[in-house]
Amino acid sequence: MVGTLRDEDGLKSLGKVMRVLECFSTRDRALSLGEICVRTGFPKTTTHRLVASLRDVGLLDQDQERDRYRLGLKLFGLGNTVLANMDLHREARPFIDQLTRLSGHSVHLAVFDGRQAVVIHRADPHPEGSPVVFIEAAPAHCTGVGKAILAFQPSDMLSQLAALGALVRYTDTTITDPARLAVHLAETRDRGWSVDEGEHQPGLRCVGAPIRDQSGRVFAAISVSAPNRELPQSRVMAAAKLVLHAAQAISVALGWRG
């Protein structure tokens, strides 16, 4: 009985640690103790204890002013280890490079973590573009990769995201109403590919397609994205064909025989 209680306490502590780490994003790179308190809902004493422990083991860094925190470099090292051991990252690389050349647009590869799409690879056709490898969270309900994954999840996934407050509005075109989004995702599922019409970033169009594992489960997606002027509506179908081909080739490389 004592062992069971200790196990439960340990799981609760791990859950609290994750809630602290998930406060940070590419938009919120540095946070004060007070901001972390507000985002987690934890008392200040609990938050201070968690933050201090995470700092001591290198999962958080504290800046020179000692009043703001950032994710620590140890997480970067762990993330690189994950990528190096991930079959998807390894098998998808040649198809990402090919799609980047053929489309002339930026390509994103993402996996689903149960709440959001986590972009694990980006390739840019322009040498002055972003680094080709990075990790970034992308909303599932309003990005090309996110919707390509979300459309093929169990029917209760959308209601779970809505209950968690994940259907955030980013632009005027973001779909935040669950009923309307369900219809949109059904259309996405029927045609087999997704489109983001400036729903996450204004003026940016993305076309995505789902990637399946050996069992046929959709767990990842690939997309091309570009400003509307470079990827007009008249070229969306051509882009979709390229993305679908790449997604299916990656799925086959992972063992899918559907």
ZASE-267107 format. One record per residue (C-alpha): residue number from 1; residue in one letter; x, y, z. Coordinates in steps of 0.02 Angstrom, whole numbers, plus 50000, padded with zeros to 5 digits. Example, Ala and Ser with C-alpha at 12.3 -4.5 7.8 and 13.67 -1.06 7.14 Angstrom:
BEGIN
 vodo lodo    px    py    pz
    1    a 50615 49775 50390
    2    s 50684 49947 50357
END
This chain:
BEGIN
 vodo lodo    px    py    pz
    1    m 50000 50000 50000
    2    v 50142 50118 50046
    3    g 50230 50077 49883
    4    t 50071 50114 49785
    5    l 50050 50283 49869
    6    r 50231 50327 49832
    7    d 50206 50278 49649
    8    e 50052 50389 49638
    9    d 50146 50535 49717
   10    g 50288 50509 49593
   11    l 50169 50513 49445
   12    k 50087 50672 49511
   13    s 50258 50753 49529
   14    l 50304 50706 49350
   15    g 50140 50780 49292
   16    k 50181 50943 49380
   17    v 50354 50946 49301
   18    m 50277 50926 49128
   19    r 50153 51067 49161
   20    v 50299 51182 49201
   21    l 50398 51134 49046
   22    e 50245 51150 48934
   23    c 50227 51333 48986
   24    f 50368 51375 48867
   25    s 50357 51391 48678
   26    t 50440 51480 48534
   27    r 50326 51627 48572
   28    d 50355 51622 48760
   29    r 50541 51587 48772
   30    a 50571 51665 48943
   31    l 50449 51670 49089
   32    s 50454 51738 49265
   33    l 50409 51634 49416
   34    g 50244 51728 49428
   35    e 50201 51692 49247
   36    i 50236 51507 49272
   37    c 50124 51510 49426
   38    v 49981 51584 49325
   39    r 50001 51461 49181
   40    t 50013 51306 49290
   41    g 49892 51359 49426
   42    f 50016 51299 49558
   43    p 50049 51395 49721
   44    k 50205 51502 49719
   45    t 50297 51390 49844
   46    t 50261 51235 49738
   47    t 50312 51323 49578
   48    h 50473 51388 49655
   49    r 50519 51214 49715
   50    l 50485 51136 49544
   51    v 50577 51272 49449
   52    a 50728 51262 49565
   53    s 50737 51073 49544
   54    l 50724 51085 49355
   55    r 50860 51218 49353
   56    d 50975 51111 49461
   57    v 50965 50964 49338
   58    g 50984 51074 49184
   59    l 50808 51064 49115
   60    l 50783 51251 49146
   61    d 50907 51395 49136
   62    q 50894 51554 49238
   63    d 50951 51716 49157
   64    q 51077 51838 49231
   65    e 50943 51947 49309
   66    r 50884 51788 49399
   67    d 50701 51829 49377
   68    r 50662 51739 49214
   69    y 50681 51559 49157
   70    r 50708 51471 48990
   71    l 50711 51290 48936
   72    g 50882 51216 48968
   73    l 51008 51151 48842
   74    k 50994 50976 48916
   75    l 50822 50966 48835
   76    f 50902 51008 48667
   77    g 51023 50865 48689
   78    l 50884 50745 48735
   79    g 50782 50805 48587
   80    n 50925 50773 48468
   81    t 50942 50597 48539
   82    v 50757 50567 48508
   83    l 50773 50626 48328
   84    a 50927 50519 48298
   85    n 50834 50364 48357
   86    m 50669 50403 48269
   87    d 50632 50294 48117
   88    l 50519 50429 48045
   89    h 50654 50561 48048
   90    r 50779 50445 47964
   91    e 50663 50369 47832
   92    a 50579 50533 47786
   93    r 50737 50633 47750
   94    p 50760 50589 47564
   95    f 50575 50618 47529
   96    i 50581 50786 47618
   97    d 50729 50839 47513
   98    q 50641 50783 47354
   99    l 50479 50873 47399
  100    t 50575 51032 47438
  101    r 50658 51029 47267
  102    l 50501 50986 47169
  103    s 50385 51108 47257
  104    g 50506 51251 47284
  105    h 50424 51281 47454
  106    s 50467 51252 47636
  107    v 50428 51076 47697
  108    h 50380 51027 47874
  109    l 50377 50855 47954
  110    a 50278 50836 48116
  111    v 50220 50704 48239
  112    f 50066 50710 48351
  113    d 50090 50709 48540
  114    g 49906 50693 48584
  115    r 49875 50880 48591
  116    q 49980 50967 48459
  117    a 50087 50934 48308
  118    v 50272 50936 48350
  119    v 50376 50990 48200
  120    i 50536 50888 48203
  121    h 50609 50937 48034
  122    r 50600 51085 47917
  123    a 50682 51103 47748
  124    d 50689 51270 47659
  125    p 50728 51286 47472
  126    h 50818 51451 47499
  127    p 50995 51448 47571
  128    e 50957 51602 47675
  129    g 50808 51514 47754
  130    s 50788 51435 47925
  131    p 50895 51290 47990
  132    v 50839 51125 47917
  133    v 50820 51037 48084
  134    f 50727 51104 48234
  135    i 50587 51059 48354
  136    e 50434 51169 48372
  137    a 50255 51146 48427
  138    a 50118 51182 48300
  139    p 49931 51191 48341
  140    a 49837 51039 48278
  141    h 49678 51132 48230
  142    c 49748 51268 48117
  143    t 49908 51209 48030
  144    g 49932 51101 47876
  145    v 50024 50963 47968
  146    g 49909 50975 48119
  147    k 49747 50958 48023
  148    a 49816 50818 47915
  149    i 49844 50720 48076
  150    l 49690 50776 48173
  151    a 49571 50728 48033
  152    f 49618 50545 48055
  153    q 49613 50535 48245
  154    p 49473 50451 48347
  155    s 49310 50549 48347
  156    d 49327 50606 48528
  157    m 49498 50688 48501
  158    l 49422 50853 48444
  159    s 49310 50865 48598
  160    q 49462 50828 48707
  161    l 49560 50970 48627
  162    a 49412 51087 48647
  163    a 49397 51041 48832
  164    l 49583 51078 48856
  165    g 49561 51250 48780
  166    a 49677 51206 48635
  167    l 49566 51280 48497
  168    v 49649 51450 48508
  169    r 49617 51588 48381
  170    y 49776 51647 48294
  171    t 49706 51742 48145
  172    d 49538 51797 48075
  173    t 49525 51633 47978
  174    t 49563 51513 48123
  175    i 49420 51391 48148
  176    t 49386 51380 48336
  177    d 49207 51318 48339
  178    p 49213 51128 48369
  179    a 49060 51090 48262
  180    r 49124 51190 48114
  181    l 49298 51117 48135
  182    a 49226 50940 48138
  183    v 49145 50971 47967
  184    h 49307 51044 47900
  185    l 49407 50893 47962
  186    a 49281 50773 47883
  187    e 49309 50860 47716
  188    t 49497 50846 47744
  189    r 49481 50661 47781
  190    d 49374 50631 47625
  191    r 49497 50711 47504
  192    g 49651 50644 47595
  193    w 49746 50808 47619
  194    s 49732 50967 47721
  195    v 49748 51152 47686
  196    d 49785 51296 47804
  197    e 49723 51460 47733
  198    g 49819 51582 47842
  199    e 49740 51507 47997
  200    h 49900 51505 48099
  201    q 50003 51640 48015
  202    p 49919 51776 47909
  203    g 49956 51764 47723
  204    l 50034 51592 47735
  205    r 49956 51442 47644
  206    c 50001 51263 47691
  207    v 49953 51097 47613
  208    g 49978 50939 47714
  209    a 49953 50750 47704
  210    p 49949 50612 47836
  211    i 50088 50486 47868
  212    r 50044 50311 47930
  213    d 50143 50187 48032
  214    q 50155 50001 47997
  215    s 49982 49970 48071
  216    g 49902 50108 47967
  217    r 49882 50229 48111
  218    v 49905 50413 48066
  219    f 50037 50479 48185
  220    a 50128 50610 48081
  221    a 50110 50724 47931
  222    i 50210 50819 47802
  223    s 50168 50986 47722
  224    v 50226 51122 47605
  225    s 50200 51304 47650
  226    a 50227 51470 47566
  227    p 50156 51647 47559
  228    n 49992 51656 47464
  229    r 50075 51746 47318
  230    e 50197 51600 47295
  231    l 50066 51465 47322
  232    p 49903 51534 47248
  233    q 49740 51439 47248
  234    s 49771 51387 47068
  235    r 49924 51286 47123
  236    v 49851 51204 47278
  237    m 49797 51045 47190
  238    a 49968 51021 47110
  239    a 50050 51048 47280
  240    a 49929 50924 47359
  241    k 49979 50789 47235
  242    l 50163 50813 47276
  243    v 50131 50811 47464
  244    l 50019 50657 47452
  245    h 50152 50564 47353
  246    a 50285 50606 47483
  247    a 50173 50557 47629
  248    q 50128 50391 47550
  249    a 50311 50354 47508
  250    i 50363 50388 47688
  251    s 50221 50279 47752
  252    v 50278 50135 47641
  253    a 50458 50159 47700
  254    l 50394 50140 47878
  255    g 50310 49975 47835
  256    w 50132 50026 47789
  257    r 50057 49915 47654
  258    g 49881 49986 47646
END
